[in-house]
Amino acid sequence: MRGTIHRIARTRLRRRLAQRALADAAAVFAVSASLRRTAVELGCPPARIEVVANGASLERFFPEDREACRAELGVPADARVLITVGTLNERKGFHRVIEQLPALLEREPRLRYLAVGGGSPDGDEERQLREQAARLGVADRVHFTGEVAPARLRRYYSAADLFVLATRFEGWANVFLEAAACGLPTVTTDVGGNAEVIAAPWLGRLVPFGDGPALRRAILEALEAPWDREAIVAYARRNGWEARIPRLVERLRGLAGEAAIAPAAGEGARQR
């Protein structure tokens, strides 16, 4: 179970299909405790649900030289850089960050915002976001990069000072750990499983969803805070895919073994 359960179970028919899938499953894996609660609300027995969080690819995400990355991306060396990585739809909240830029620039005139991502089945609001930035007079401070290949994403993270995700909902967002693996603290909304990833003040700040002034204050505070970036990187490394995959493999092998035993037991009963 990932955050998309809230989208695919939106209608009555799809909700019933989701409930049937959960009822028929031998086991249910959720990427966060918040999604485990969603599964229970959909009627899945709690004992059948396991939480196995997402991870980050430690071979792909690590800090690179900030000055070199900024030069490559055309970002001024002395800028204060925010970054959001995600699909350009309403849920991810790029527009909520852009909305705060005029007031943020009054306090931090060197600010730049990297909006990294493209469209998705949930929507593509790049045109609306560009129009919003122009309307607010901050178009020259927002850099729409389009989709970036995963192998190059660390260059964008490494060019930034702060990761921001003003999202409406997440299950367990991989981007938090990707950003952390590149040394970035995070400001995000206290929704879904976000507090399970940004689980301590030394990793970032959580703000109520829809509270623009709180988002703005948290960004300004985070830009001035003395972050221990080595500790943030170490946290991400403790939560890499290497820490997740063995548990999943073990459980899936166990389920496969149980499935193989069940037909054999049934055959024995028929012979008797």
Phi and psi in degrees as a GROMACS rama.xvg file:
@    title "Ramachandran Plot"
@    xaxis  label "Phi"
@    yaxis  label "Psi"
@TYPE xy
-122.513  179.641  ARG-2
-60.7333  -20.4335  GLY-3
-66.3197  -12.6331  THR-4
-56.4892  -32.6161  ILE-5
-71.801  -24.1657  HIS-6
-84.2759  -45.7044  ARG-7
-76.4171  -17.3711  ILE-8
-101.502  24.7827  ALA-9
-73.3774  -37.5051  ARG-10
-94.7314  163.492  THR-11
-61.0392  -42.6413  ARG-12
-64.6209  -47.9572  LEU-13
-65.9251  -34.0918  ARG-14
-62.4716  -42.4905  ARG-15
-63.8632  -39.974  ARG-16
-63.9504  -40.5552  LEU-17
-63.5055  -41.9873  ALA-18
-63.4938  -39.4721  GLN-19
-64.9159  -42.4843  ARG-20
-61.0495  -42.2971  ALA-21
-65.2228  -40.0466  LEU-22
-67.1263  -34.2466  ALA-23
-84.9063  -12.4164  ASP-24
-73.5937  141.185  ALA-25
-70.0574  -31.2505  ALA-26
-155.1  155.243  ALA-27
-125.216  127.464  VAL-28
-108.131  129.15  PHE-29
-116.328  143.122  ALA-30
-83.6164  -4.6301  VAL-31
-154.662  160.858  SER-32
-65.0912  -32.0399  ALA-33
-63.9791  -37.5958  SER-34
-74.1557  -28.0827  LEU-35
-60.8522  -42.3706  ARG-36
-64.0965  -36.309  ARG-37
-62.4163  -41.7833  THR-38
-62.6184  -40.7874  ALA-39
-63.2119  -41.9405  VAL-40
-62.3582  -28.6678  GLU-41
-84.9662  4.07915  LEU-42
100.082  5.05974  GLY-43
-77.7366  131.881  CYS-44
-59.3491  130.224  PRO-45
-54.9964  -34.5968  PRO-46
-66.7086  -18.0489  ALA-47
-89.1872  -5.62097  ARG-48
-106.462  130.936  ILE-49
-119.97  142.56  GLU-50
-98.2009  118.655  VAL-51
-130.111  107.605  VAL-52
-71.5121  160.499  ALA-53
-68.6926  166.429  ASN-54
-132.547  -169.975  GLY-55
-126.514  151.402  ALA-56
-81.9282  107.059  SER-57
-72.9221  -20.8421  LEU-58
-74.1349  -24.6681  GLU-59
-98.1146  -30.5276  ARG-60
-117.389  117.65  PHE-61
-161.921  159.563  PHE-62
-68.78  140.53  PRO-63
-121.239  170.789  GLU-64
-61.7253  120.789  ASP-65
-63.1046  -45.1562  ARG-66
-61.7236  -42.3848  GLU-67
-66.3463  -40.1478  ALA-68
-66.3089  -39.8405  CYS-69
-66.4879  -40.7382  ARG-70
-61.5887  -41.3864  ALA-71
-64.043  -36.8677  GLU-72
-93.7847  -0.0358027  LEU-73
74.1544  29.4605  GLY-74
-101.687  131.735  VAL-75
-55.8384  140.702  PRO-76
-61.4868  -31.7709  ALA-77
-96.9153  10.9664  ASP-78
-71.389  157.866  ALA-79
-104.389  117.547  ARG-80
-114.557  123.635  VAL-81
-97.7094  149.705  LEU-82
-139.979  139.239  ILE-83
-125.963  133.444  THR-84
-118.833  124.524  VAL-85
169.011  179.797  GLY-86
-79.0167  146.656  THR-87
-83.9669  63.2462  LEU-88
-121.339  171.314  ASN-89
-58.0797  -38.656  GLU-90
-60.889  -37.3957  ARG-91
-72.2342  -23.1951  LYS-92
82.5719  24.6715  GLY-93
-54.975  -39.7128  PHE-94
-65.4277  -27.6142  HIS-95
-71.4518  -31.5289  ARG-96
-75.1948  -46.8702  VAL-97
-57.626  -37.3629  ILE-98
-57.6194  -30.6177  GLU-99
-89.4931  -9.16251  GLN-100
-61.4072  -42.4748  LEU-101
-56.5352  -45.4669  PRO-102
-69.9572  -36.9234  ALA-103
-63.4404  -38.8539  LEU-104
-67.5919  -25.7378  LEU-105
-64.0538  -35.2455  GLU-106
-90.3922  -31.2552  ARG-107
-135.206  82.7662  GLU-108
-66.7162  -12.1505  PRO-109
-89.652  8.63818  ARG-110
-69.1172  140.315  LEU-111
-133.364  152.125  ARG-112
-128.552  118  TYR-113
-92.6971  113.997  LEU-114
-103.241  99.2835  ALA-115
-104.011  117.291  VAL-116
149.156  172.27  GLY-117
-132.754  -161.662  GLY-118
-77.4747  173.241  GLY-119
-156.543  175.173  SER-120
-58.7145  -20.8108  PRO-121
-81.6877  -5.8005  ASP-122
131.53  164.308  GLY-123
-139.503  105.588  ASP-124
-108.638  26.244  GLU-125
-58.8106  -43.2723  GLU-126
-60.7227  -45.5016  ARG-127
-64.191  -37.5812  GLN-128
-67.687  -40.7195  LEU-129
-63.4775  -41.4688  ARG-130
-63.9914  -40.6676  GLU-131
-61.3219  -46.4829  GLN-132
-61.0503  -40.8573  ALA-133
-66.9056  -42.2372  ALA-134
-61.9214  -35.1844  ARG-135
-87.236  -2.1952  LEU-136
75.6679  25.136  GLY-137
-122.436  17.5781  VAL-138
-58.216  -32.3339  ALA-139
-77.4145  -6.39822  ASP-140
-105.39  -6.86871  ARG-141
-109.294  122.378  VAL-142
-108.762  104.802  HIS-143
-84.6091  113.445  PHE-144
-92.8493  -14.7287  THR-145
74.7115  -173.507  GLY-146
-67.9681  140.787  GLU-147
-120.261  133.075  VAL-148
-59.4319  138.588  ALA-149
-51.841  -35.3339  PRO-150
-66.7144  -18.928  ALA-151
-104.827  -8.04978  ARG-152
-58.1611  -34.6992  LEU-153
-62.1164  -25.5092  ARG-154
-65.3959  -35.8365  ARG-155
-74.9535  -45.966  TYR-156
-58.078  -43.9204  TYR-157
-69.0141  -20.5061  SER-158
-79.8954  -13.0906  ALA-159
-98.2902  165.463  ALA-160
-100.468  -29.1954  ASP-161
-152.561  134.279  LEU-162
-93.6649  133.18  PHE-163
-129.219  131.306  VAL-164
-139.899  97.9883  LEU-165
-90.5864  57.3359  ALA-166
-82.0247  152.939  THR-167
-82.4824  -31.3399  ARG-168
-161.877  143.533  PHE-169
-143.453  149.707  GLU-170
-81.8496  -72.7532  GLY-171
-146.772  102.607  TRP-172
-77.5014  116.309  ALA-173
-58.3355  -29.9754  ASN-174
-62.3714  -26.7046  VAL-175
-62.1344  -44.7463  PHE-176
-74.2896  -33.8817  LEU-177
-60.6809  -46.9847  GLU-178
-63.0108  -43.6937  ALA-179
-62.6116  -38.7866  ALA-180
-63.0358  -21.9158  ALA-181
-98.5848  9.01109  CYS-182
91.9135  12.7271  GLY-183
-96.5528  132.251  LEU-184
-74.3557  167.692  PRO-185
-129.621  142.868  THR-186
-117.056  124.894  VAL-187
-149.912  172.205  THR-188
-84.2326  149.176  THR-189
-87.0599  72.4339  ASP-190
-133.67  156.719  VAL-191
51.6936  -132.579  GLY-192
-93.6733  13.2837  GLY-193
-59.8937  -40.1977  ASN-194
-69.8809  -16.2664  ALA-195
-78.0621  -24.7989  GLU-196
-92.9591  -53.3985  VAL-197
-86.7338  74.5706  ILE-198
-94.9238  3.50699  ALA-199
-153.309  151.565  ALA-200
-60.9744  -24.8094  PRO-201
-78.1341  -3.07159  TRP-202
-99.5161  -21.9384  LEU-203
160.879  -161.648  GLY-204
-130.703  141.237  ARG-205
-110.13  138.284  LEU-206
-130.236  153.169  VAL-207
-63.0913  140.813  PRO-208
-63.6179  136.183  PHE-209
83.0752  0.258548  GLY-210
-97.2325  89.4044  ASP-211
-58.9227  -48.1439  GLY-212
-59.3025  -37.9553  PRO-213
-66.0128  -39.1524  ALA-214
-62.2676  -44.9091  LEU-215
-62.8308  -45.2053  ARG-216
-62.8843  -41.6591  ARG-217
-64.4507  -40.0182  ALA-218
-63.5212  -46.6448  ILE-219
-62.6558  -42.4488  LEU-220
-63.1657  -42.5325  GLU-221
-67.0105  -33.8826  ALA-222
-67.0895  -23.3847  LEU-223
-101.168  -13.3872  GLU-224
-70.7262  146.798  ALA-225
-86.5768  80.7027  PRO-226
-71.6632  142.341  TRP-227
-89.3955  88.5756  ASP-228
-67.9495  -28.8133  ARG-229
-65.6794  -38.0464  GLU-230
-67.0319  -36.7423  ALA-231
-64.993  -43.5364  ILE-232
-62.2634  -42.5323  VAL-233
-62.1496  -37.8085  ALA-234
-60.6871  -46.2648  TYR-235
-61.6261  -39.8108  ALA-236
-67.4058  -30.244  ARG-237
-71.9489  -15.6921  ARG-238
-118.438  30.8718  ASN-239
-74.5563  169.898  GLY-240
-59.2067  -26.585  TRP-241
-60.0064  -25.3693  GLU-242
-87.944  -11.9457  ALA-243
-103.118  -44.007  ARG-244
-61.0513  -44.2147  ILE-245
-56.4839  -38.7294  PRO-246
-65.9067  -42.468  ARG-247
-63.9417  -44.4094  LEU-248
-60.3239  -44.4886  VAL-249
-59.7549  -46.6059  GLU-250
-67.2722  -41.2901  ARG-251
-66.7884  -37.2683  LEU-252
-63.8634  -39.858  ARG-253
-61.9716  -43.2088  GLY-254
-64.5727  -39.978  LEU-255
-63.2046  -38.8782  ALA-256
-64.6394  -41.2831  GLY-257
-64.0791  -38.6868  GLU-258
-66.4734  -33.8899  ALA-259
-72.6713  -35.2868  ALA-260
-71.136  -37.2971  ILE-261
-59.1213  -48.0432  ALA-262
-63.0131  -36.9173  PRO-263
-63.4391  -40.1616  ALA-264
-66.0735  -38.2402  ALA-265
-64.7237  -39.9445  GLY-266
-62.5336  -41.0304  GLU-267
-62.1305  -40.0484  GLY-268
-64.3786  -38.8174  ALA-269
-68.127  -35.1197  ARG-270
-67.9545  -35.9995  GLN-271
